[in-house]
Each structure stands twice: as structure tokens, then as C-alpha cells.
Amino acid sequence: MRSQLDEAKAWHSGKNFGPDMPVNLHPAIRTHDETGRKALYVNDPFTKEIDGMDEAAGRNIILRAVLHGTRPEFTCQHSWEVGDLVIWDNRSVMHSPIRDYSERRVMYRSVVAGGVPA
């Protein structure tokens, strides 16, 4: 799977947040601009397809990569309490929320501008 994704580019869509959100082409595996470490840069439902690959085959690879990246040994789960503040680095973390609650939650999101994934 890594050899299929190592030089691949993938189409990412923010349309889940609204019709005016952009569609961007990014590497499927990106290099962290400070540490130089590589990390998967695909997720479901935002990564739509692998550029230049058959749609079904590309979706299969994306879903396999997400399943691999969300294995328990690669994850950190936070048990939320009132007043918590959690910060993560999107350059090396696959954010995958678990909807294991029924109460209403309010989240404030702040994004720091950064470089283009490479």
C-alpha cells in the first residue's frame, strides 16, 4: 500500500462543510515540514480519489489506508471533561472523531495558517 501511495496525489474536498469549500490536490503521504517524518495524508470522507487511478481502486486504497491509520496502536483517545483544551498537529495526525456521546457539544476550532502539504 505504501508503494502505491508514496508518490501519489489525492483529491481532498471540503464540500462536507459547505458548497463553497475548495477541492484540493495533495500528496497522499506528506512530509512534516519541521520533523521531516512522513505521515498518511488521507481520510474518509474528505479524500475522494487518488489522482490518475481508477476510482474504485483509489477508493479501496484510501479506505485501507484509513483503516490502517486508525488501528488502536496508532491512536490516542481523549476522555473529554468540561474545560478541556486539546491541540494537535494536523501535519501528522489523522483526526477521526468517535461519536460515542448523546449530549450536545460545542467546539471552537482555530486553525494556524501553514505551508502547503509536501
Backbone hydrogen bonds in HBPLUS format (Angstrom, degrees):
<---DONOR---> <-ACCEPTOR-->    atom                        ^
c    i                          cat <-CA-CA->   ^        H-A-AA   ^      H-
h    n   atom  resd res      DA  || num        DHA   H-A  angle D-A-AA Bond
n    s   type  num  typ     dist DA aas  dist angle  dist       angle   num
A0004-GLN N   A0001-MET O   3.06 MM   3  5.14 125.6  2.37  96.9 111.3     1
A0005-LEU N   A0001-MET O   3.06 MM   4  6.36 137.8  2.25 145.7 157.6     2
A0005-LEU N   A0002-ARG O   3.08 MM   3  5.07 128.0  2.36  95.2 109.1     3
A0006-ASP N   A0002-ARG O   2.72 MM   4  5.57 141.3  1.86 157.0 165.5     4
A0008-ALA N   A0005-LEU O   3.06 MM   3  4.80 141.3  2.21  96.8 108.5     5
A0028-ALA N   A0008-ALA O   2.98 MM  20  5.65 163.2  2.01 139.1 137.4     6
A0051-ASP N   A0009-LYS O   2.78 MM  42  5.56 153.9  1.85 145.1 153.8     7
A0010-ALA N   A0026-HIS O   2.64 MM  16  5.44 162.8  1.67 168.2 171.1     8
A0026-HIS N   A0010-ALA O   2.94 MM  16  5.44 166.1  1.96 155.4 155.6     9
A0011-TRP N   A0049-GLU O   2.78 MM  38  5.42 160.8  1.82 161.2 167.7    10
A0048-LYS N   A0011-TRP O   2.75 MM  37  5.60 153.7  1.81 162.0 171.2    11
A0012-HIS N   A0024-ASN O   2.73 MM  12  5.21 169.7  1.75 162.4 165.8    12
A0024-ASN N   A0012-HIS O   2.77 MM  12  5.21 156.5  1.83 153.8 159.7    13
A0013-SER N   A0046-PHE O   2.83 MM  33  5.20 160.8  1.87 144.8 149.2    14
A0014-GLY N   A0022-PRO O   3.17 MM   8  5.88 160.8  2.21 158.0 163.8    15
A0017-PHE N   A0014-GLY O   2.86 MM   3  5.78 163.2  1.89 130.7 134.9    16
A0018-GLY N   A0015-LYS O   3.03 MM   3  4.93 149.4  2.12  98.9 108.5    17
A0021-MET N   A0018-GLY O   3.23 MM   3  5.75 167.8  2.25 119.1 121.5    18
A0041-TYR N   A0028-ALA O   2.63 MM  13  4.92 156.3  1.68 152.9 144.1    19
A0030-ARG N   A0039-ALA O   2.91 MM   9  5.58 146.4  2.03 168.7 163.6    20
A0039-ALA N   A0030-ARG O   2.95 MM   9  5.58 148.6  2.05 153.8 163.7    21
A0032-HIS N   A0037-ARG O   2.82 MM   5  5.43 174.1  1.82 159.3 159.6    22
A0036-GLY N   A0032-HIS O   2.86 MM   4  4.96 147.1  1.97 134.7 142.9    23
A0047-THR N   A0043-ASN O   2.97 MM   4  5.41 154.0  2.04 137.4 144.9    24
A0053-MET N   A0050-ILE O   3.15 MM   3  5.59 159.0  2.19 138.3 136.0    25
A0058-GLY N   A0054-ASP O   2.80 MM   4  5.96 162.1  1.83 163.5 169.6    26
A0059-ARG N   A0055-GLU O   2.92 MM   4  6.12 162.5  1.95 151.5 155.9    27
A0060-ASN N   A0056-ALA O   3.02 MM   4  6.18 153.2  2.10 142.9 150.5    28
A0061-ILE N   A0057-ALA O   3.05 MM   4  6.36 157.2  2.11 147.7 152.9    29
A0062-ILE N   A0058-GLY O   2.92 MM   4  6.19 162.4  1.95 153.0 158.2    30
A0063-LEU N   A0059-ARG O   2.90 MM   4  6.09 169.1  1.91 153.5 156.0    31
A0064-ARG N   A0060-ASN O   2.93 MM   4  6.11 156.4  1.99 147.5 154.5    32
A0065-ALA N   A0061-ILE O   2.86 MM   4  6.02 156.6  1.91 150.5 156.9    33
A0066-VAL N   A0062-ILE O   2.93 MM   4  6.20 158.2  1.98 152.2 158.1    34
A0067-LEU N   A0063-LEU O   2.93 MM   4  6.13 161.8  1.97 147.4 152.5    35
A0068-HIS N   A0064-ARG O   2.93 MM   4  6.13 152.8  2.01 143.8 151.4    36
A0069-GLY N   A0065-ALA O   2.83 MM   4  6.04 167.0  1.84 152.8 156.4    37
A0070-THR N   A0066-VAL O   3.00 MM   4  6.08 130.8  2.25 145.4 156.5    38
A0071-ARG N   A0068-HIS O   3.23 MM   3  5.55 161.1  2.27 116.8 116.3    39
A0074-PHE N   A0071-ARG O   2.83 MM   3  5.55 162.9  1.86 129.4 135.3    40
A0075-THR N   A0072-PRO O   3.18 MM   3  5.21 170.1  2.19 110.8 113.1    41
A0084-ASP N   A0081-GLU O   3.06 MM   3  5.74 152.2  2.13 149.0 147.6    42
A0092-SER N   A0089-ASP O   2.99 MM   3  5.92 171.6  2.00 128.9 131.7    43
